[in-house]
Amino acid sequence: MPAKKKKRSKPSRNTLFVNSKSPWGLALLLFVILFAGISAKLVFFSHAASTSGEHIIATLYAYPTLPAWKQVENAAPAVNAAIVDVCAPDGTGSGCDGQPADAINSDWTPTINALRADGIAPLYYISTNYGATSETTLESELQQAFTWYGTASPMFDTMAPSGTCNNGGDPISCVTYNANLYAAAVKLGAADVVYNPGTTFGVSAADIFGPREIIQVFEGTAASFEATAFPSWMAGFSPTQFAATLSVGTAQTVPTDVDDAVKDGIGNFYEDDEAETPNYATLPSFWNAEAADVNSATSVPTPVATATPTPGTTIAPTPTPRPTNTPEPTPIPTPAPTPKPTPIPSVVPSPLPVTYTSSGTIKNVIASHCLDNWHSGTANGNKIDLFPCNGTGAQKWIVEDSGTGQIMNSNGRCLAVTGNGTSSRTLVELYACNSASGEVWKINKTTKTIKNPHSGLCLDDKFSSQTPGNQIWAYNCNGGNAQKWNTP
């Protein structure tokens, strides 16, 4: 379907164009900079969790100096990403005049940095013109976003999900075209790659190229959304890989629509109150209520074990996945939503005074991949995944000498069961070391298990997947290879 945005001419400071998300404040950012030794210009983003499984991808095509952006920042952690539709000072830009921007717009830099500091992923707007723009041009726009603004995550609008794409006069299959764009973005460091065809028509499982993809399966009115039956193949993927953008909404329709999104397995949501065709010039009048509804929504159920499609890229260094005969975990009823820990204070507590003497990699026996701190992140809630062993600090873990306590990453933060949860399938994350029960682990060198005594759950490679970046969770102990680890 046609894109839901209008082309704009050269921006003024009162002109509208962009989008956003957030979790912890400036004090935490300063702490991370001082004590973790990272650059303030963060390239990789790791989603901070809201108290539910549902999130907002803010769609605000507004100039960066307008106050609506502060409202977006304040809505974190319900908001986890925002589309930034950047126009150059002369009005060039993919979402402005249809051409790549020809220069950096310094007005955008503070807003993008503020979003990132608040935990909101800036998604750089790029239009593919339904596959007519060449891959080379689009890849150059990706590079510009990375070079000028430090963001590698794109939102590819006007995606053609099927058929043949013109590709700047060199026609190729649209599936191949889109897979190549996914590969280029991930190679550059994208944590998220968003596609917007604006419809489920023509979209299939073949359009899911890897775990970092988010595909928008609906763009239309709230009334149409409520009447839409989404395809069954979506149930085989995580709800975090799907998004819906609604217009003509009201304060009364939002709660129902958020609930419908959860039931439909759509983990990313945005509802506006503009009439069709919206230009997303402002946030809806019910913005605060929408953020509250999303933040308190029932967690999206985790799909049953389903083969993950082969990503459209090689994430270096990525060896060819090795087959495994390990059975996938037996599906269990969907657990109740797990509450997040109480937000940390502005000053992060110091690690507990424990003695760490054993250090090294923690390697799963399935594919000899290592327990990994996603993109060497330092924020609370950073994803813990399985990734090819590469010798970096992200894969160096320091274990308390007794073998029954904390497991600390080389950056000084600890392995934790999210929210000190006790339900099987609770995700494992990075968190400030403290006395919480979710950070206590018992390592059994004989069985090779790593168990959280509080929950009775074992550290588990989700669905026994060998896909680099596969997230780790805490699961009912079952003796499977997904729960066997070689520890320091």
TAWOCOR-V330145 format. One record per pair of residues at least 4 apart in sequence whose ideal C-beta (glycine too) atoms are under 7 Angstrom apart, sorted by the first residue. I is the first residue (numbers start at 1). J is the second residue. If there is no record, write none. Layout:
# TAWOCOR-V330145
i->{I | I}
j->{J | J}
This chain:
# TAWOCOR-V330145
i->{1 | 1 | 1 | 3 | 3 | 3 | 4 | 4 | 4 | 4 | 5 | 5 | 5 | 5 | 6 | 7 | 7 | 7 | 8 | 8 | 8 | 9 | 10 | 10 | 11 | 11 | 11 | 11 | 11 | 13 | 13 | 15 | 16 | 16 | 16 | 16 | 16 | 17 | 17 | 17 | 17 | 17 | 18 | 18 | 18 | 18 | 18 | 18 | 18 | 19 | 19 | 19 | 19 | 19 | 19 | 19 | 19 | 20 | 20 | 20 | 20 | 20 | 20 | 20 | 20 | 20 | 21 | 21 | 21 | 21 | 21 | 21 | 21 | 21 | 21 | 21 | 22 | 22 | 22 | 22 | 22 | 22 | 22 | 23 | 23 | 23 | 23 | 23 | 23 | 24 | 24 | 24 | 24 | 24 | 25 | 26 | 26 | 27 | 27 | 27 | 28 | 28 | 29 | 29 | 30 | 31 | 31 | 32 | 32 | 32 | 33 | 33 | 35 | 36 | 36 | 36 | 38 | 41 | 42 | 42 | 43 | 43 | 43 | 44 | 44 | 44 | 44 | 45 | 45 | 45 | 45 | 46 | 46 | 46 | 46 | 46 | 46 | 46 | 47 | 48 | 48 | 48 | 48 | 48 | 49 | 49 | 49 | 50 | 50 | 50 | 50 | 50 | 51 | 51 | 51 | 51 | 52 | 52 | 52 | 52 | 52 | 52 | 52 | 53 | 53 | 53 | 53 | 53 | 54 | 54 | 54 | 54 | 54 | 54 | 54 | 54 | 55 | 55 | 55 | 55 | 55 | 55 | 56 | 56 | 56 | 56 | 56 | 56 | 56 | 57 | 57 | 57 | 57 | 57 | 57 | 58 | 58 | 58 | 58 | 59 | 59 | 59 | 59 | 59 | 60 | 60 | 60 | 60 | 60 | 61 | 61 | 61 | 61 | 62 | 62 | 62 | 62 | 62 | 64 | 64 | 64 | 64 | 65 | 67 | 68 | 68 | 68 | 69 | 69 | 70 | 71 | 71 | 71 | 72 | 72 | 72 | 73 | 73 | 73 | 73 | 75 | 75 | 76 | 76 | 76 | 77 | 78 | 78 | 78 | 79 | 79 | 80 | 80 | 81 | 81 | 81 | 81 | 82 | 82 | 82 | 82 | 83 | 83 | 83 | 84 | 84 | 84 | 84 | 84 | 84 | 85 | 85 | 86 | 86 | 86 | 86 | 86 | 86 | 87 | 87 | 87 | 87 | 87 | 87 | 88 | 88 | 88 | 88 | 88 | 88 | 89 | 89 | 90 | 91 | 91 | 92 | 92 | 92 | 92 | 92 | 92 | 93 | 93 | 94 | 94 | 94 | 94 | 94 | 94 | 95 | 95 | 98 | 100 | 100 | 100 | 100 | 101 | 104 | 108 | 108 | 109 | 109 | 110 | 111 | 112 | 112 | 112 | 112 | 113 | 114 | 115 | 115 | 116 | 116 | 119 | 121 | 121 | 121 | 122 | 123 | 123 | 123 | 123 | 123 | 124 | 124 | 124 | 124 | 124 | 125 | 125 | 126 | 126 | 126 | 126 | 126 | 126 | 127 | 127 | 128 | 128 | 128 | 128 | 128 | 129 | 129 | 130 | 130 | 131 | 131 | 131 | 131 | 131 | 131 | 132 | 133 | 133 | 133 | 134 | 134 | 134 | 135 | 135 | 135 | 135 | 135 | 136 | 137 | 137 | 138 | 138 | 139 | 139 | 140 | 141 | 142 | 142 | 142 | 142 | 142 | 142 | 143 | 144 | 145 | 145 | 145 | 145 | 146 | 146 | 146 | 146 | 152 | 152 | 152 | 152 | 153 | 153 | 153 | 153 | 154 | 154 | 154 | 154 | 155 | 155 | 156 | 156 | 156 | 156 | 157 | 159 | 159 | 159 | 159 | 160 | 160 | 161 | 161 | 161 | 161 | 161 | 162 | 162 | 163 | 164 | 164 | 164 | 165 | 165 | 165 | 165 | 166 | 167 | 167 | 167 | 172 | 172 | 173 | 174 | 175 | 175 | 175 | 176 | 177 | 178 | 178 | 178 | 178 | 179 | 179 | 179 | 180 | 180 | 181 | 182 | 182 | 182 | 182 | 182 | 182 | 182 | 183 | 183 | 183 | 184 | 185 | 185 | 186 | 186 | 186 | 186 | 186 | 186 | 187 | 190 | 191 | 191 | 192 | 192 | 193 | 193 | 194 | 194 | 195 | 195 | 195 | 196 | 196 | 197 | 197 | 197 | 198 | 198 | 199 | 200 | 200 | 200 | 200 | 203 | 203 | 203 | 204 | 205 | 205 | 205 | 207 | 208 | 208 | 208 | 208 | 208 | 209 | 209 | 209 | 209 | 210 | 210 | 210 | 211 | 211 | 211 | 213 | 214 | 214 | 214 | 215 | 215 | 216 | 216 | 216 | 217 | 217 | 217 | 217 | 218 | 218 | 218 | 219 | 220 | 220 | 220 | 221 | 221 | 221 | 221 | 221 | 222 | 222 | 222 | 222 | 222 | 222 | 222 | 223 | 224 | 225 | 225 | 225 | 225 | 226 | 226 | 226 | 230 | 230 | 234 | 234 | 235 | 235 | 236 | 236 | 237 | 237 | 238 | 239 | 239 | 239 | 239 | 240 | 242 | 242 | 242 | 242 | 243 | 243 | 244 | 244 | 244 | 245 | 246 | 246 | 246 | 246 | 247 | 247 | 247 | 247 | 248 | 248 | 249 | 249 | 249 | 249 | 249 | 249 | 249 | 250 | 251 | 251 | 253 | 254 | 254 | 254 | 254 | 254 | 254 | 255 | 255 | 256 | 257 | 257 | 258 | 258 | 258 | 258 | 258 | 259 | 259 | 260 | 261 | 261 | 262 | 262 | 262 | 265 | 267 | 269 | 271 | 271 | 272 | 272 | 272 | 273 | 273 | 273 | 274 | 274 | 283 | 284 | 286 | 287 | 288 | 289 | 290 | 291 | 292 | 293 | 298 | 299 | 301 | 302 | 302 | 304 | 305 | 305 | 305 | 305 | 308 | 308 | 311 | 314 | 315 | 315 | 317 | 317 | 318 | 318 | 319 | 321 | 321 | 321 | 322 | 322 | 324 | 324 | 324 | 324 | 324 | 326 | 326 | 326 | 326 | 326 | 327 | 328 | 328 | 329 | 329 | 329 | 329 | 332 | 335 | 335 | 335 | 336 | 338 | 338 | 338 | 338 | 338 | 339 | 340 | 340 | 341 | 341 | 341 | 341 | 344 | 344 | 344 | 348 | 349 | 349 | 351 | 351 | 351 | 352 | 352 | 352 | 352 | 354 | 354 | 354 | 355 | 355 | 356 | 356 | 356 | 356 | 356 | 357 | 358 | 358 | 358 | 359 | 359 | 359 | 359 | 360 | 360 | 361 | 361 | 361 | 361 | 362 | 362 | 362 | 362 | 362 | 363 | 363 | 363 | 363 | 363 | 364 | 364 | 364 | 364 | 365 | 365 | 365 | 365 | 366 | 366 | 366 | 366 | 366 | 367 | 368 | 369 | 369 | 369 | 369 | 369 | 370 | 370 | 370 | 371 | 371 | 371 | 371 | 371 | 372 | 372 | 372 | 372 | 372 | 373 | 373 | 373 | 373 | 373 | 373 | 374 | 374 | 374 | 374 | 376 | 376 | 376 | 376 | 377 | 377 | 378 | 378 | 380 | 380 | 381 | 382 | 382 | 383 | 383 | 384 | 384 | 384 | 384 | 384 | 385 | 385 | 385 | 385 | 386 | 386 | 386 | 387 | 387 | 388 | 389 | 390 | 393 | 393 | 396 | 397 | 397 | 397 | 397 | 398 | 398 | 399 | 399 | 399 | 399 | 399 | 400 | 400 | 403 | 403 | 404 | 405 | 406 | 406 | 406 | 406 | 407 | 407 | 407 | 408 | 408 | 408 | 408 | 409 | 409 | 413 | 413 | 413 | 413 | 414 | 414 | 414 | 415 | 415 | 415 | 416 | 416 | 416 | 416 | 416 | 416 | 417 | 417 | 417 | 417 | 417 | 417 | 417 | 418 | 418 | 418 | 418 | 420 | 420 | 420 | 420 | 421 | 421 | 421 | 422 | 422 | 424 | 424 | 424 | 425 | 425 | 426 | 426 | 427 | 427 | 428 | 428 | 428 | 428 | 431 | 433 | 434 | 437 | 438 | 438 | 440 | 440 | 440 | 441 | 441 | 441 | 442 | 442 | 443 | 443 | 444 | 448 | 448 | 448 | 449 | 449 | 449 | 449 | 450 | 450 | 450 | 451 | 451 | 452 | 452 | 455 | 457 | 457 | 457 | 457 | 458 | 458 | 458 | 458 | 459 | 459 | 459 | 459 | 460 | 460 | 460 | 460 | 460 | 460 | 461 | 461 | 461 | 461 | 462 | 462 | 462 | 462 | 464 | 465 | 477 | 478 | 479}
j->{198 | 199 | 219 | 157 | 158 | 198 | 198 | 219 | 277 | 278 | 61 | 95 | 279 | 280 | 279 | 96 | 97 | 98 | 15 | 17 | 96 | 91 | 90 | 91 | 15 | 17 | 63 | 87 | 91 | 63 | 65 | 63 | 61 | 62 | 63 | 66 | 281 | 61 | 62 | 63 | 85 | 87 | 60 | 61 | 62 | 64 | 83 | 84 | 85 | 58 | 59 | 60 | 82 | 83 | 84 | 85 | 123 | 58 | 60 | 69 | 72 | 73 | 79 | 82 | 115 | 120 | 58 | 76 | 79 | 80 | 81 | 82 | 115 | 119 | 120 | 121 | 73 | 76 | 77 | 79 | 118 | 119 | 120 | 48 | 76 | 77 | 118 | 119 | 381 | 28 | 119 | 344 | 379 | 380 | 346 | 30 | 117 | 31 | 346 | 347 | 32 | 348 | 33 | 117 | 34 | 35 | 348 | 36 | 38 | 378 | 38 | 40 | 412 | 378 | 411 | 412 | 378 | 150 | 116 | 150 | 150 | 152 | 189 | 189 | 191 | 375 | 377 | 116 | 121 | 153 | 191 | 191 | 374 | 375 | 377 | 379 | 382 | 383 | 80 | 77 | 80 | 119 | 379 | 381 | 77 | 340 | 381 | 55 | 77 | 78 | 294 | 295 | 295 | 296 | 339 | 340 | 294 | 295 | 296 | 297 | 298 | 299 | 337 | 239 | 267 | 299 | 300 | 337 | 258 | 261 | 262 | 267 | 269 | 294 | 297 | 300 | 78 | 79 | 80 | 267 | 268 | 294 | 75 | 78 | 79 | 269 | 270 | 291 | 294 | 81 | 82 | 83 | 243 | 268 | 270 | 72 | 79 | 82 | 270 | 83 | 245 | 270 | 272 | 280 | 68 | 72 | 82 | 280 | 283 | 85 | 279 | 280 | 281 | 66 | 68 | 69 | 281 | 282 | 69 | 107 | 108 | 111 | 107 | 71 | 72 | 282 | 283 | 73 | 111 | 74 | 75 | 283 | 287 | 79 | 82 | 120 | 114 | 115 | 118 | 120 | 79 | 291 | 118 | 119 | 120 | 119 | 291 | 294 | 295 | 120 | 291 | 120 | 121 | 120 | 121 | 123 | 192 | 115 | 120 | 122 | 123 | 123 | 125 | 155 | 108 | 112 | 122 | 123 | 124 | 125 | 95 | 125 | 93 | 101 | 105 | 108 | 124 | 125 | 91 | 92 | 93 | 96 | 101 | 105 | 92 | 93 | 101 | 102 | 103 | 105 | 103 | 105 | 102 | 96 | 97 | 96 | 97 | 99 | 100 | 101 | 102 | 97 | 101 | 98 | 100 | 125 | 126 | 127 | 141 | 125 | 127 | 127 | 137 | 140 | 141 | 144 | 144 | 148 | 112 | 149 | 113 | 149 | 114 | 115 | 116 | 122 | 149 | 151 | 117 | 118 | 120 | 122 | 120 | 122 | 379 | 153 | 191 | 192 | 151 | 153 | 154 | 155 | 192 | 194 | 145 | 151 | 153 | 154 | 155 | 155 | 157 | 138 | 141 | 154 | 155 | 156 | 157 | 157 | 158 | 133 | 138 | 156 | 158 | 159 | 133 | 158 | 158 | 160 | 160 | 165 | 166 | 167 | 174 | 177 | 166 | 137 | 138 | 168 | 167 | 168 | 170 | 139 | 167 | 177 | 180 | 181 | 140 | 141 | 168 | 142 | 181 | 143 | 184 | 144 | 145 | 146 | 152 | 154 | 184 | 185 | 188 | 147 | 148 | 149 | 151 | 152 | 154 | 150 | 151 | 152 | 188 | 185 | 188 | 189 | 190 | 190 | 191 | 192 | 193 | 185 | 190 | 193 | 194 | 194 | 196 | 181 | 194 | 195 | 196 | 196 | 178 | 195 | 196 | 197 | 165 | 174 | 174 | 197 | 202 | 203 | 207 | 174 | 202 | 174 | 171 | 173 | 174 | 171 | 172 | 174 | 177 | 171 | 171 | 172 | 177 | 176 | 177 | 177 | 178 | 179 | 206 | 207 | 180 | 181 | 182 | 195 | 207 | 209 | 183 | 209 | 312 | 184 | 312 | 185 | 186 | 193 | 209 | 210 | 213 | 312 | 313 | 187 | 312 | 313 | 188 | 190 | 193 | 190 | 193 | 210 | 212 | 313 | 315 | 313 | 212 | 212 | 375 | 212 | 214 | 212 | 213 | 214 | 216 | 213 | 215 | 216 | 216 | 219 | 202 | 203 | 216 | 216 | 219 | 219 | 217 | 218 | 230 | 231 | 207 | 215 | 217 | 233 | 233 | 236 | 309 | 215 | 213 | 215 | 237 | 241 | 309 | 213 | 309 | 311 | 312 | 311 | 312 | 313 | 308 | 467 | 469 | 241 | 241 | 243 | 268 | 241 | 242 | 243 | 244 | 245 | 230 | 242 | 244 | 266 | 225 | 228 | 244 | 245 | 224 | 225 | 247 | 225 | 246 | 247 | 248 | 276 | 226 | 246 | 248 | 249 | 253 | 257 | 271 | 227 | 228 | 244 | 246 | 257 | 260 | 256 | 257 | 260 | 234 | 264 | 242 | 265 | 265 | 303 | 303 | 306 | 241 | 303 | 303 | 265 | 266 | 267 | 300 | 267 | 265 | 266 | 267 | 268 | 266 | 268 | 261 | 266 | 269 | 270 | 257 | 270 | 271 | 272 | 272 | 274 | 276 | 278 | 275 | 276 | 253 | 254 | 257 | 271 | 272 | 273 | 284 | 273 | 286 | 289 | 257 | 258 | 271 | 286 | 289 | 290 | 293 | 259 | 293 | 260 | 261 | 271 | 262 | 269 | 293 | 294 | 297 | 263 | 297 | 264 | 266 | 269 | 297 | 298 | 300 | 300 | 300 | 294 | 284 | 290 | 278 | 280 | 284 | 284 | 285 | 286 | 278 | 280 | 287 | 290 | 290 | 291 | 292 | 293 | 294 | 295 | 296 | 297 | 337 | 337 | 334 | 334 | 425 | 331 | 328 | 329 | 331 | 463 | 465 | 467 | 467 | 318 | 468 | 469 | 388 | 390 | 388 | 468 | 388 | 367 | 466 | 467 | 367 | 466 | 366 | 367 | 464 | 466 | 481 | 366 | 464 | 480 | 481 | 482 | 480 | 463 | 464 | 463 | 475 | 478 | 482 | 424 | 423 | 424 | 425 | 423 | 418 | 419 | 421 | 423 | 426 | 419 | 418 | 419 | 419 | 420 | 431 | 436 | 348 | 380 | 432 | 432 | 432 | 434 | 408 | 412 | 433 | 406 | 433 | 434 | 435 | 400 | 405 | 406 | 400 | 401 | 398 | 399 | 400 | 401 | 408 | 401 | 399 | 401 | 488 | 396 | 397 | 398 | 488 | 396 | 488 | 370 | 389 | 395 | 396 | 370 | 371 | 397 | 485 | 487 | 368 | 370 | 389 | 485 | 486 | 369 | 386 | 461 | 485 | 448 | 481 | 484 | 486 | 461 | 464 | 466 | 481 | 482 | 466 | 389 | 386 | 387 | 388 | 389 | 466 | 387 | 389 | 395 | 384 | 386 | 395 | 397 | 472 | 385 | 386 | 387 | 394 | 395 | 377 | 382 | 384 | 394 | 409 | 430 | 382 | 383 | 384 | 385 | 392 | 393 | 394 | 411 | 382 | 430 | 411 | 413 | 431 | 432 | 429 | 429 | 430 | 429 | 471 | 415 | 428 | 429 | 430 | 472 | 469 | 470 | 471 | 472 | 461 | 470 | 472 | 468 | 469 | 468 | 395 | 395 | 410 | 411 | 410 | 407 | 408 | 409 | 488 | 408 | 410 | 403 | 407 | 443 | 487 | 488 | 405 | 406 | 442 | 443 | 442 | 440 | 414 | 433 | 439 | 440 | 414 | 415 | 441 | 412 | 413 | 414 | 433 | 413 | 430 | 430 | 431 | 432 | 433 | 431 | 433 | 439 | 428 | 439 | 441 | 428 | 429 | 431 | 436 | 438 | 439 | 421 | 426 | 428 | 438 | 452 | 455 | 474 | 426 | 427 | 428 | 429 | 436 | 437 | 438 | 454 | 426 | 438 | 455 | 454 | 455 | 457 | 475 | 476 | 473 | 475 | 473 | 474 | 471 | 473 | 459 | 472 | 473 | 474 | 439 | 439 | 439 | 454 | 452 | 454 | 452 | 453 | 454 | 450 | 451 | 452 | 451 | 453 | 450 | 487 | 449 | 484 | 485 | 486 | 458 | 477 | 483 | 484 | 458 | 459 | 485 | 458 | 477 | 457 | 474 | 474 | 474 | 475 | 476 | 477 | 474 | 475 | 477 | 483 | 472 | 474 | 483 | 485 | 472 | 473 | 474 | 475 | 482 | 483 | 465 | 470 | 472 | 482 | 470 | 471 | 472 | 473 | 482 | 470 | 483 | 483 | 483}
